[in-house]
Amino acid sequence: MSDDKNRKGPEDPNRINLNQPYEVSYWTEELSINEASLRIGVKEVGVMVVEVRAWLKRPENSWRIVN
């Protein structure tokens, strides 16, 4: 599938694709974190949204929340 520059949400709502700027934008807003925290979370636990959400809820990661 070619890149759709008008997309606003993720292609797969269960996975975070850091290679698509619109997905990075979507997930940083959805998770209320900055891009650096998103990239660290994906590096730590993988691309599954449920795993990144769980990682963000860990007490040692609470400082990553932007809002």
SULRA-V749395 format. One record per helix or strand of 3 or more residues. SS is the DSSP state (a for helix, b for strand). FROM is the first residue (numbers start at 0). TO is the last residue. If there is no record, write none. Layout:
# SULRA-V749395
ss->SS from->FROM to->TO
ss->SS from->FROM to->TO
This chain:
# SULRA-V749395
ss->a from->20 to->30
ss->a from->34 to->44
ss->a from->48 to->56
ss->a from->58 to->63
